[in-house]
Amino acid sequence: DVKLGKGGLKVICVGSVWKSWNFMKKGFTDEIHEAGLVDELTLARLKAPSAIGACYAAGEKILCESLVRTYDNNTDTFFHYKRDNVPSNGDSNATIDACCEPARVSTS
């Protein structure tokens, strides 16, 4: 189950809407928490071209054991939510790991 691995459900975020993450973060966190569908979630941006993923998939299909898969090198995590970290006062910011603060995006 993809939700049970380290970091919980991993979501690759693509598109310019994610440049506005600082404006969406609180509402997103509140909704994830209230819905109760996911106990742990990690949002990440791609650092490598999506073609790398296609190569990984092709390698698995042809049983290529010599293909080195560097999944962790292909993404930058910018948000991590874990239900256990939510304090009783509902402070959304407490659910964000310090190591996963959003990247600074230039508005110029």
Phi and psi restraints in degrees (range 20) as a CNS / XPLOR table:
assign (resid 1 and name C) (resid 2 and name N)
       (resid 2 and name CA) (resid 2 and name C) 1.0 -65.9 20.0 2
assign (resid 2 and name N) (resid 2 and name CA)
       (resid 2 and name C) (resid 3 and name N) 1.0 -20.7 20.0 2
assign (resid 2 and name C) (resid 3 and name N)
       (resid 3 and name CA) (resid 3 and name C) 1.0 -81.0 20.0 2
assign (resid 3 and name N) (resid 3 and name CA)
       (resid 3 and name C) (resid 4 and name N) 1.0 -10.1 20.0 2
assign (resid 3 and name C) (resid 4 and name N)
       (resid 4 and name CA) (resid 4 and name C) 1.0 -98.0 20.0 2
assign (resid 4 and name N) (resid 4 and name CA)
       (resid 4 and name C) (resid 5 and name N) 1.0 -8.6 20.0 2
assign (resid 4 and name C) (resid 5 and name N)
       (resid 5 and name CA) (resid 5 and name C) 1.0 -73.2 20.0 2
assign (resid 5 and name N) (resid 5 and name CA)
       (resid 5 and name C) (resid 6 and name N) 1.0 173.2 20.0 2
assign (resid 5 and name C) (resid 6 and name N)
       (resid 6 and name CA) (resid 6 and name C) 1.0 -58.3 20.0 2
assign (resid 6 and name N) (resid 6 and name CA)
       (resid 6 and name C) (resid 7 and name N) 1.0 128.4 20.0 2
assign (resid 6 and name C) (resid 7 and name N)
       (resid 7 and name CA) (resid 7 and name C) 1.0 87.7 20.0 2
assign (resid 7 and name N) (resid 7 and name CA)
       (resid 7 and name C) (resid 8 and name N) 1.0 -2.8 20.0 2
assign (resid 7 and name C) (resid 8 and name N)
       (resid 8 and name CA) (resid 8 and name C) 1.0 71.3 20.0 2
assign (resid 8 and name N) (resid 8 and name CA)
       (resid 8 and name C) (resid 9 and name N) 1.0 -150.7 20.0 2
assign (resid 8 and name C) (resid 9 and name N)
       (resid 9 and name CA) (resid 9 and name C) 1.0 -66.6 20.0 2
assign (resid 9 and name N) (resid 9 and name CA)
       (resid 9 and name C) (resid 10 and name N) 1.0 124.6 20.0 2
assign (resid 9 and name C) (resid 10 and name N)
       (resid 10 and name CA) (resid 10 and name C) 1.0 -101.1 20.0 2
assign (resid 10 and name N) (resid 10 and name CA)
       (resid 10 and name C) (resid 11 and name N) 1.0 129.1 20.0 2
assign (resid 10 and name C) (resid 11 and name N)
       (resid 11 and name CA) (resid 11 and name C) 1.0 -122.4 20.0 2
assign (resid 11 and name N) (resid 11 and name CA)
       (resid 11 and name C) (resid 12 and name N) 1.0 124.3 20.0 2
assign (resid 11 and name C) (resid 12 and name N)
       (resid 12 and name CA) (resid 12 and name C) 1.0 -89.1 20.0 2
assign (resid 12 and name N) (resid 12 and name CA)
       (resid 12 and name C) (resid 13 and name N) 1.0 121.5 20.0 2
assign (resid 12 and name C) (resid 13 and name N)
       (resid 13 and name CA) (resid 13 and name C) 1.0 -101.2 20.0 2
assign (resid 13 and name N) (resid 13 and name CA)
       (resid 13 and name C) (resid 14 and name N) 1.0 120.4 20.0 2
assign (resid 13 and name C) (resid 14 and name N)
       (resid 14 and name CA) (resid 14 and name C) 1.0 -124.8 20.0 2
assign (resid 14 and name N) (resid 14 and name CA)
       (resid 14 and name C) (resid 15 and name N) 1.0 139.8 20.0 2
assign (resid 14 and name C) (resid 15 and name N)
       (resid 15 and name CA) (resid 15 and name C) 1.0 115.3 20.0 2
assign (resid 15 and name N) (resid 15 and name CA)
       (resid 15 and name C) (resid 16 and name N) 1.0 161.3 20.0 2
assign (resid 15 and name C) (resid 16 and name N)
       (resid 16 and name CA) (resid 16 and name C) 1.0 -72.7 20.0 2
assign (resid 16 and name N) (resid 16 and name CA)
       (resid 16 and name C) (resid 17 and name N) 1.0 -16.7 20.0 2
assign (resid 16 and name C) (resid 17 and name N)
       (resid 17 and name CA) (resid 17 and name C) 1.0 -59.2 20.0 2
assign (resid 17 and name N) (resid 17 and name CA)
       (resid 17 and name C) (resid 18 and name N) 1.0 -28.6 20.0 2
assign (resid 17 and name C) (resid 18 and name N)
       (resid 18 and name CA) (resid 18 and name C) 1.0 -74.1 20.0 2
assign (resid 18 and name N) (resid 18 and name CA)
       (resid 18 and name C) (resid 19 and name N) 1.0 -10.5 20.0 2
assign (resid 18 and name C) (resid 19 and name N)
       (resid 19 and name CA) (resid 19 and name C) 1.0 -69.0 20.0 2
assign (resid 19 and name N) (resid 19 and name CA)
       (resid 19 and name C) (resid 20 and name N) 1.0 -17.5 20.0 2
assign (resid 19 and name C) (resid 20 and name N)
       (resid 20 and name CA) (resid 20 and name C) 1.0 -99.3 20.0 2
assign (resid 20 and name N) (resid 20 and name CA)
       (resid 20 and name C) (resid 21 and name N) 1.0 20.9 20.0 2
assign (resid 20 and name C) (resid 21 and name N)
       (resid 21 and name CA) (resid 21 and name C) 1.0 -53.3 20.0 2
assign (resid 21 and name N) (resid 21 and name CA)
       (resid 21 and name C) (resid 22 and name N) 1.0 -40.6 20.0 2
assign (resid 21 and name C) (resid 22 and name N)
       (resid 22 and name CA) (resid 22 and name C) 1.0 -57.8 20.0 2
assign (resid 22 and name N) (resid 22 and name CA)
       (resid 22 and name C) (resid 23 and name N) 1.0 -30.4 20.0 2
assign (resid 22 and name C) (resid 23 and name N)
       (resid 23 and name CA) (resid 23 and name C) 1.0 -82.0 20.0 2
assign (resid 23 and name N) (resid 23 and name CA)
       (resid 23 and name C) (resid 24 and name N) 1.0 -24.2 20.0 2
assign (resid 23 and name C) (resid 24 and name N)
       (resid 24 and name CA) (resid 24 and name C) 1.0 -97.0 20.0 2
assign (resid 24 and name N) (resid 24 and name CA)
       (resid 24 and name C) (resid 25 and name N) 1.0 -17.7 20.0 2
assign (resid 24 and name C) (resid 25 and name N)
       (resid 25 and name CA) (resid 25 and name C) 1.0 -54.8 20.0 2
assign (resid 25 and name N) (resid 25 and name CA)
       (resid 25 and name C) (resid 26 and name N) 1.0 -51.0 20.0 2
assign (resid 25 and name C) (resid 26 and name N)
       (resid 26 and name CA) (resid 26 and name C) 1.0 -63.6 20.0 2
assign (resid 26 and name N) (resid 26 and name CA)
       (resid 26 and name C) (resid 27 and name N) 1.0 -48.2 20.0 2
assign (resid 26 and name C) (resid 27 and name N)
       (resid 27 and name CA) (resid 27 and name C) 1.0 -63.1 20.0 2
assign (resid 27 and name N) (resid 27 and name CA)
       (resid 27 and name C) (resid 28 and name N) 1.0 -40.7 20.0 2
assign (resid 27 and name C) (resid 28 and name N)
       (resid 28 and name CA) (resid 28 and name C) 1.0 -61.6 20.0 2
assign (resid 28 and name N) (resid 28 and name CA)
       (resid 28 and name C) (resid 29 and name N) 1.0 -48.5 20.0 2
assign (resid 28 and name C) (resid 29 and name N)
       (resid 29 and name CA) (resid 29 and name C) 1.0 -62.6 20.0 2
assign (resid 29 and name N) (resid 29 and name CA)
       (resid 29 and name C) (resid 30 and name N) 1.0 -43.8 20.0 2
assign (resid 29 and name C) (resid 30 and name N)
       (resid 30 and name CA) (resid 30 and name C) 1.0 -59.8 20.0 2
assign (resid 30 and name N) (resid 30 and name CA)
       (resid 30 and name C) (resid 31 and name N) 1.0 -45.1 20.0 2
assign (resid 30 and name C) (resid 31 and name N)
       (resid 31 and name CA) (resid 31 and name C) 1.0 -66.9 20.0 2
assign (resid 31 and name N) (resid 31 and name CA)
       (resid 31 and name C) (resid 32 and name N) 1.0 -42.4 20.0 2
assign (resid 31 and name C) (resid 32 and name N)
       (resid 32 and name CA) (resid 32 and name C) 1.0 -59.6 20.0 2
assign (resid 32 and name N) (resid 32 and name CA)
       (resid 32 and name C) (resid 33 and name N) 1.0 -43.9 20.0 2
assign (resid 32 and name C) (resid 33 and name N)
       (resid 33 and name CA) (resid 33 and name C) 1.0 -67.0 20.0 2
assign (resid 33 and name N) (resid 33 and name CA)
       (resid 33 and name C) (resid 34 and name N) 1.0 -46.8 20.0 2
assign (resid 33 and name C) (resid 34 and name N)
       (resid 34 and name CA) (resid 34 and name C) 1.0 -67.2 20.0 2
assign (resid 34 and name N) (resid 34 and name CA)
       (resid 34 and name C) (resid 35 and name N) 1.0 -35.6 20.0 2
assign (resid 34 and name C) (resid 35 and name N)
       (resid 35 and name CA) (resid 35 and name C) 1.0 -67.4 20.0 2
assign (resid 35 and name N) (resid 35 and name CA)
       (resid 35 and name C) (resid 36 and name N) 1.0 -33.5 20.0 2
assign (resid 35 and name C) (resid 36 and name N)
       (resid 36 and name CA) (resid 36 and name C) 1.0 68.1 20.0 2
assign (resid 36 and name N) (resid 36 and name CA)
       (resid 36 and name C) (resid 37 and name N) 1.0 17.2 20.0 2
assign (resid 36 and name C) (resid 37 and name N)
       (resid 37 and name CA) (resid 37 and name C) 1.0 -84.6 20.0 2
assign (resid 37 and name N) (resid 37 and name CA)
       (resid 37 and name C) (resid 38 and name N) 1.0 -23.7 20.0 2
assign (resid 37 and name C) (resid 38 and name N)
       (resid 38 and name CA) (resid 38 and name C) 1.0 -129.9 20.0 2
assign (resid 38 and name N) (resid 38 and name CA)
       (resid 38 and name C) (resid 39 and name N) 1.0 129.5 20.0 2
assign (resid 38 and name C) (resid 39 and name N)
       (resid 39 and name CA) (resid 39 and name C) 1.0 -88.8 20.0 2
assign (resid 39 and name N) (resid 39 and name CA)
       (resid 39 and name C) (resid 40 and name N) 1.0 -25.5 20.0 2
assign (resid 39 and name C) (resid 40 and name N)
       (resid 40 and name CA) (resid 40 and name C) 1.0 -148.8 20.0 2
assign (resid 40 and name N) (resid 40 and name CA)
       (resid 40 and name C) (resid 41 and name N) 1.0 139.1 20.0 2
assign (resid 40 and name C) (resid 41 and name N)
       (resid 41 and name CA) (resid 41 and name C) 1.0 -148.0 20.0 2
assign (resid 41 and name N) (resid 41 and name CA)
       (resid 41 and name C) (resid 42 and name N) 1.0 137.9 20.0 2
assign (resid 41 and name C) (resid 42 and name N)
       (resid 42 and name CA) (resid 42 and name C) 1.0 -126.0 20.0 2
assign (resid 42 and name N) (resid 42 and name CA)
       (resid 42 and name C) (resid 43 and name N) 1.0 126.7 20.0 2
assign (resid 42 and name C) (resid 43 and name N)
       (resid 43 and name CA) (resid 43 and name C) 1.0 -103.3 20.0 2
assign (resid 43 and name N) (resid 43 and name CA)
       (resid 43 and name C) (resid 44 and name N) 1.0 136.3 20.0 2
assign (resid 43 and name C) (resid 44 and name N)
       (resid 44 and name CA) (resid 44 and name C) 1.0 -142.9 20.0 2
assign (resid 44 and name N) (resid 44 and name CA)
       (resid 44 and name C) (resid 45 and name N) 1.0 156.8 20.0 2
assign (resid 44 and name C) (resid 45 and name N)
       (resid 45 and name CA) (resid 45 and name C) 1.0 -108.8 20.0 2
assign (resid 45 and name N) (resid 45 and name CA)
       (resid 45 and name C) (resid 46 and name N) 1.0 148.1 20.0 2
assign (resid 45 and name C) (resid 46 and name N)
       (resid 46 and name CA) (resid 46 and name C) 1.0 -72.8 20.0 2
assign (resid 46 and name N) (resid 46 and name CA)
       (resid 46 and name C) (resid 47 and name N) 1.0 136.8 20.0 2
assign (resid 46 and name C) (resid 47 and name N)
       (resid 47 and name CA) (resid 47 and name C) 1.0 -103.9 20.0 2
assign (resid 47 and name N) (resid 47 and name CA)
       (resid 47 and name C) (resid 48 and name N) 1.0 -23.6 20.0 2
assign (resid 47 and name C) (resid 48 and name N)
       (resid 48 and name CA) (resid 48 and name C) 1.0 -109.1 20.0 2
assign (resid 48 and name N) (resid 48 and name CA)
       (resid 48 and name C) (resid 49 and name N) 1.0 157.4 20.0 2
assign (resid 48 and name C) (resid 49 and name N)
       (resid 49 and name CA) (resid 49 and name C) 1.0 -62.3 20.0 2
assign (resid 49 and name N) (resid 49 and name CA)
       (resid 49 and name C) (resid 50 and name N) 1.0 150.0 20.0 2
assign (resid 49 and name C) (resid 50 and name N)
       (resid 50 and name CA) (resid 50 and name C) 1.0 -63.2 20.0 2
assign (resid 50 and name N) (resid 50 and name CA)
       (resid 50 and name C) (resid 51 and name N) 1.0 -19.5 20.0 2
assign (resid 50 and name C) (resid 51 and name N)
       (resid 51 and name CA) (resid 51 and name C) 1.0 -60.9 20.0 2
assign (resid 51 and name N) (resid 51 and name CA)
       (resid 51 and name C) (resid 52 and name N) 1.0 -26.7 20.0 2
assign (resid 51 and name C) (resid 52 and name N)
       (resid 52 and name CA) (resid 52 and name C) 1.0 -61.0 20.0 2
assign (resid 52 and name N) (resid 52 and name CA)
       (resid 52 and name C) (resid 53 and name N) 1.0 -43.3 20.0 2
assign (resid 52 and name C) (resid 53 and name N)
       (resid 53 and name CA) (resid 53 and name C) 1.0 -62.1 20.0 2
assign (resid 53 and name N) (resid 53 and name CA)
       (resid 53 and name C) (resid 54 and name N) 1.0 -38.1 20.0 2
assign (resid 53 and name C) (resid 54 and name N)
       (resid 54 and name CA) (resid 54 and name C) 1.0 -64.1 20.0 2
assign (resid 54 and name N) (resid 54 and name CA)
       (resid 54 and name C) (resid 55 and name N) 1.0 -38.4 20.0 2
assign (resid 54 and name C) (resid 55 and name N)
       (resid 55 and name CA) (resid 55 and name C) 1.0 -64.6 20.0 2
assign (resid 55 and name N) (resid 55 and name CA)
       (resid 55 and name C) (resid 56 and name N) 1.0 -42.2 20.0 2
assign (resid 55 and name C) (resid 56 and name N)
       (resid 56 and name CA) (resid 56 and name C) 1.0 -60.1 20.0 2
assign (resid 56 and name N) (resid 56 and name CA)
       (resid 56 and name C) (resid 57 and name N) 1.0 -45.5 20.0 2
assign (resid 56 and name C) (resid 57 and name N)
       (resid 57 and name CA) (resid 57 and name C) 1.0 -62.9 20.0 2
assign (resid 57 and name N) (resid 57 and name CA)
       (resid 57 and name C) (resid 58 and name N) 1.0 -43.3 20.0 2
assign (resid 57 and name C) (resid 58 and name N)
       (resid 58 and name CA) (resid 58 and name C) 1.0 -64.2 20.0 2
assign (resid 58 and name N) (resid 58 and name CA)
       (resid 58 and name C) (resid 59 and name N) 1.0 -40.9 20.0 2
assign (resid 58 and name C) (resid 59 and name N)
       (resid 59 and name CA) (resid 59 and name C) 1.0 -61.3 20.0 2
assign (resid 59 and name N) (resid 59 and name CA)
       (resid 59 and name C) (resid 60 and name N) 1.0 -40.0 20.0 2
assign (resid 59 and name C) (resid 60 and name N)
       (resid 60 and name CA) (resid 60 and name C) 1.0 -66.4 20.0 2
assign (resid 60 and name N) (resid 60 and name CA)
       (resid 60 and name C) (resid 61 and name N) 1.0 -39.4 20.0 2
assign (resid 60 and name C) (resid 61 and name N)
       (resid 61 and name CA) (resid 61 and name C) 1.0 -64.0 20.0 2
assign (resid 61 and name N) (resid 61 and name CA)
       (resid 61 and name C) (resid 62 and name N) 1.0 -37.9 20.0 2
assign (resid 61 and name C) (resid 62 and name N)
       (resid 62 and name CA) (resid 62 and name C) 1.0 -95.8 20.0 2
assign (resid 62 and name N) (resid 62 and name CA)
       (resid 62 and name C) (resid 63 and name N) 1.0 10.1 20.0 2
assign (resid 62 and name C) (resid 63 and name N)
       (resid 63 and name CA) (resid 63 and name C) 1.0 58.2 20.0 2
assign (resid 63 and name N) (resid 63 and name CA)
       (resid 63 and name C) (resid 64 and name N) 1.0 44.0 20.0 2
assign (resid 63 and name C) (resid 64 and name N)
       (resid 64 and name CA) (resid 64 and name C) 1.0 -82.7 20.0 2
assign (resid 64 and name N) (resid 64 and name CA)
       (resid 64 and name C) (resid 65 and name N) 1.0 98.5 20.0 2
assign (resid 64 and name C) (resid 65 and name N)
       (resid 65 and name CA) (resid 65 and name C) 1.0 -77.1 20.0 2
assign (resid 65 and name N) (resid 65 and name CA)
       (resid 65 and name C) (resid 66 and name N) 1.0 -17.8 20.0 2
assign (resid 65 and name C) (resid 66 and name N)
       (resid 66 and name CA) (resid 66 and name C) 1.0 -84.4 20.0 2
assign (resid 66 and name N) (resid 66 and name CA)
       (resid 66 and name C) (resid 67 and name N) 1.0 -9.0 20.0 2
assign (resid 66 and name C) (resid 67 and name N)
       (resid 67 and name CA) (resid 67 and name C) 1.0 -72.9 20.0 2
assign (resid 67 and name N) (resid 67 and name CA)
       (resid 67 and name C) (resid 68 and name N) 1.0 119.1 20.0 2
assign (resid 67 and name C) (resid 68 and name N)
       (resid 68 and name CA) (resid 68 and name C) 1.0 -83.2 20.0 2
assign (resid 68 and name N) (resid 68 and name CA)
       (resid 68 and name C) (resid 69 and name N) 1.0 123.6 20.0 2
assign (resid 68 and name C) (resid 69 and name N)
       (resid 69 and name CA) (resid 69 and name C) 1.0 -105.6 20.0 2
assign (resid 69 and name N) (resid 69 and name CA)
       (resid 69 and name C) (resid 70 and name N) 1.0 113.7 20.0 2
assign (resid 69 and name C) (resid 70 and name N)
       (resid 70 and name CA) (resid 70 and name C) 1.0 -108.5 20.0 2
assign (resid 70 and name N) (resid 70 and name CA)
       (resid 70 and name C) (resid 71 and name N) 1.0 66.0 20.0 2
assign (resid 70 and name C) (resid 71 and name N)
       (resid 71 and name CA) (resid 71 and name C) 1.0 -56.0 20.0 2
assign (resid 71 and name N) (resid 71 and name CA)
       (resid 71 and name C) (resid 72 and name N) 1.0 -44.4 20.0 2
assign (resid 71 and name C) (resid 72 and name N)
       (resid 72 and name CA) (resid 72 and name C) 1.0 -65.0 20.0 2
assign (resid 72 and name N) (resid 72 and name CA)
       (resid 72 and name C) (resid 73 and name N) 1.0 -26.2 20.0 2
assign (resid 72 and name C) (resid 73 and name N)
       (resid 73 and name CA) (resid 73 and name C) 1.0 -80.2 20.0 2
assign (resid 73 and name N) (resid 73 and name CA)
       (resid 73 and name C) (resid 74 and name N) 1.0 -8.0 20.0 2
assign (resid 73 and name C) (resid 74 and name N)
       (resid 74 and name CA) (resid 74 and name C) 1.0 -96.1 20.0 2
assign (resid 74 and name N) (resid 74 and name CA)
       (resid 74 and name C) (resid 75 and name N) 1.0 -6.4 20.0 2
assign (resid 74 and name C) (resid 75 and name N)
       (resid 75 and name CA) (resid 75 and name C) 1.0 -136.2 20.0 2
assign (resid 75 and name N) (resid 75 and name CA)
       (resid 75 and name C) (resid 76 and name N) 1.0 158.0 20.0 2
assign (resid 75 and name C) (resid 76 and name N)
       (resid 76 and name CA) (resid 76 and name C) 1.0 -117.2 20.0 2
assign (resid 76 and name N) (resid 76 and name CA)
       (resid 76 and name C) (resid 77 and name N) 1.0 117.8 20.0 2
assign (resid 76 and name C) (resid 77 and name N)
       (resid 77 and name CA) (resid 77 and name C) 1.0 -77.3 20.0 2
assign (resid 77 and name N) (resid 77 and name CA)
       (resid 77 and name C) (resid 78 and name N) 1.0 130.9 20.0 2
assign (resid 77 and name C) (resid 78 and name N)
       (resid 78 and name CA) (resid 78 and name C) 1.0 -121.8 20.0 2
assign (resid 78 and name N) (resid 78 and name CA)
       (resid 78 and name C) (resid 79 and name N) 1.0 -5.3 20.0 2
assign (resid 78 and name C) (resid 79 and name N)
       (resid 79 and name CA) (resid 79 and name C) 1.0 -156.5 20.0 2
assign (resid 79 and name N) (resid 79 and name CA)
       (resid 79 and name C) (resid 80 and name N) 1.0 137.3 20.0 2
assign (resid 79 and name C) (resid 80 and name N)
       (resid 80 and name CA) (resid 80 and name C) 1.0 -136.0 20.0 2
assign (resid 80 and name N) (resid 80 and name CA)
       (resid 80 and name C) (resid 81 and name N) 1.0 125.1 20.0 2
assign (resid 80 and name C) (resid 81 and name N)
       (resid 81 and name CA) (resid 81 and name C) 1.0 -113.6 20.0 2
assign (resid 81 and name N) (resid 81 and name CA)
       (resid 81 and name C) (resid 82 and name N) 1.0 134.6 20.0 2
assign (resid 81 and name C) (resid 82 and name N)
       (resid 82 and name CA) (resid 82 and name C) 1.0 -139.2 20.0 2
assign (resid 82 and name N) (resid 82 and name CA)
       (resid 82 and name C) (resid 83 and name N) 1.0 121.2 20.0 2
assign (resid 82 and name C) (resid 83 and name N)
       (resid 83 and name CA) (resid 83 and name C) 1.0 -54.4 20.0 2
assign (resid 83 and name N) (resid 83 and name CA)
       (resid 83 and name C) (resid 84 and name N) 1.0 -38.2 20.0 2
assign (resid 83 and name C) (resid 84 and name N)
       (resid 84 and name CA) (resid 84 and name C) 1.0 -61.3 20.0 2
assign (resid 84 and name N) (resid 84 and name CA)
       (resid 84 and name C) (resid 85 and name N) 1.0 -22.2 20.0 2
assign (resid 84 and name C) (resid 85 and name N)
       (resid 85 and name CA) (resid 85 and name C) 1.0 -87.1 20.0 2
assign (resid 85 and name N) (resid 85 and name CA)
       (resid 85 and name C) (resid 86 and name N) 1.0 -0.7 20.0 2
assign (resid 85 and name C) (resid 86 and name N)
       (resid 86 and name CA) (resid 86 and name C) 1.0 -82.4 20.0 2
assign (resid 86 and name N) (resid 86 and name CA)
       (resid 86 and name C) (resid 87 and name N) 1.0 119.3 20.0 2
assign (resid 86 and name C) (resid 87 and name N)
       (resid 87 and name CA) (resid 87 and name C) 1.0 -73.1 20.0 2
assign (resid 87 and name N) (resid 87 and name CA)
       (resid 87 and name C) (resid 88 and name N) 1.0 163.2 20.0 2
assign (resid 87 and name C) (resid 88 and name N)
       (resid 88 and name CA) (resid 88 and name C) 1.0 -65.4 20.0 2
assign (resid 88 and name N) (resid 88 and name CA)
       (resid 88 and name C) (resid 89 and name N) 1.0 -20.9 20.0 2
assign (resid 88 and name C) (resid 89 and name N)
       (resid 89 and name CA) (resid 89 and name C) 1.0 -81.4 20.0 2
assign (resid 89 and name N) (resid 89 and name CA)
       (resid 89 and name C) (resid 90 and name N) 1.0 -1.0 20.0 2
assign (resid 89 and name C) (resid 90 and name N)
       (resid 90 and name CA) (resid 90 and name C) 1.0 76.3 20.0 2
assign (resid 90 and name N) (resid 90 and name CA)
       (resid 90 and name C) (resid 91 and name N) 1.0 17.0 20.0 2
assign (resid 90 and name C) (resid 91 and name N)
       (resid 91 and name CA) (resid 91 and name C) 1.0 -67.3 20.0 2
assign (resid 91 and name N) (resid 91 and name CA)
       (resid 91 and name C) (resid 92 and name N) 1.0 105.9 20.0 2
assign (resid 91 and name C) (resid 92 and name N)
       (resid 92 and name CA) (resid 92 and name C) 1.0 -61.0 20.0 2
assign (resid 92 and name N) (resid 92 and name CA)
       (resid 92 and name C) (resid 93 and name N) 1.0 -34.5 20.0 2
assign (resid 92 and name C) (resid 93 and name N)
       (resid 93 and name CA) (resid 93 and name C) 1.0 -64.4 20.0 2
assign (resid 93 and name N) (resid 93 and name CA)
       (resid 93 and name C) (resid 94 and name N) 1.0 -22.7 20.0 2
assign (resid 93 and name C) (resid 94 and name N)
       (resid 94 and name CA) (resid 94 and name C) 1.0 -70.4 20.0 2
assign (resid 94 and name N) (resid 94 and name CA)
       (resid 94 and name C) (resid 95 and name N) 1.0 -14.2 20.0 2
assign (resid 94 and name C) (resid 95 and name N)
       (resid 95 and name CA) (resid 95 and name C) 1.0 -85.3 20.0 2
assign (resid 95 and name N) (resid 95 and name CA)
       (resid 95 and name C) (resid 96 and name N) 1.0 -1.9 20.0 2
assign (resid 95 and name C) (resid 96 and name N)
       (resid 96 and name CA) (resid 96 and name C) 1.0 -99.4 20.0 2
assign (resid 96 and name N) (resid 96 and name CA)
       (resid 96 and name C) (resid 97 and name N) 1.0 122.3 20.0 2
assign (resid 96 and name C) (resid 97 and name N)
       (resid 97 and name CA) (resid 97 and name C) 1.0 -65.3 20.0 2
assign (resid 97 and name N) (resid 97 and name CA)
       (resid 97 and name C) (resid 98 and name N) 1.0 141.0 20.0 2
assign (resid 97 and name C) (resid 98 and name N)
       (resid 98 and name CA) (resid 98 and name C) 1.0 -59.1 20.0 2
assign (resid 98 and name N) (resid 98 and name CA)
       (resid 98 and name C) (resid 99 and name N) 1.0 -33.4 20.0 2
assign (resid 98 and name C) (resid 99 and name N)
       (resid 99 and name CA) (resid 99 and name C) 1.0 -74.0 20.0 2
assign (resid 99 and name N) (resid 99 and name CA)
       (resid 99 and name C) (resid 100 and name N) 1.0 -10.7 20.0 2
assign (resid 99 and name C) (resid 100 and name N)
       (resid 100 and name CA) (resid 100 and name C) 1.0 -114.8 20.0 2
assign (resid 100 and name N) (resid 100 and name CA)
       (resid 100 and name C) (resid 101 and name N) 1.0 23.8 20.0 2
assign (resid 100 and name C) (resid 101 and name N)
       (resid 101 and name CA) (resid 101 and name C) 1.0 -57.3 20.0 2
assign (resid 101 and name N) (resid 101 and name CA)
       (resid 101 and name C) (resid 102 and name N) 1.0 147.0 20.0 2
assign (resid 101 and name C) (resid 102 and name N)
       (resid 102 and name CA) (resid 102 and name C) 1.0 -62.8 20.0 2
assign (resid 102 and name N) (resid 102 and name CA)
       (resid 102 and name C) (resid 103 and name N) 1.0 146.2 20.0 2
assign (resid 102 and name C) (resid 103 and name N)
       (resid 103 and name CA) (resid 103 and name C) 1.0 -67.9 20.0 2
assign (resid 103 and name N) (resid 103 and name CA)
       (resid 103 and name C) (resid 104 and name N) 1.0 147.0 20.0 2
assign (resid 103 and name C) (resid 104 and name N)
       (resid 104 and name CA) (resid 104 and name C) 1.0 -75.4 20.0 2
assign (resid 104 and name N) (resid 104 and name CA)
       (resid 104 and name C) (resid 105 and name N) 1.0 129.9 20.0 2
assign (resid 104 and name C) (resid 105 and name N)
       (resid 105 and name CA) (resid 105 and name C) 1.0 -115.3 20.0 2
assign (resid 105 and name N) (resid 105 and name CA)
       (resid 105 and name C) (resid 106 and name N) 1.0 126.5 20.0 2
assign (resid 105 and name C) (resid 106 and name N)
       (resid 106 and name CA) (resid 106 and name C) 1.0 -71.3 20.0 2
assign (resid 106 and name N) (resid 106 and name CA)
       (resid 106 and name C) (resid 107 and name N) 1.0 137.8 20.0 2
assign (resid 106 and name C) (resid 107 and name N)
       (resid 107 and name CA) (resid 107 and name C) 1.0 -98.0 20.0 2
assign (resid 107 and name N) (resid 107 and name CA)
       (resid 107 and name C) (resid 108 and name N) 1.0 2.9 20.0 2
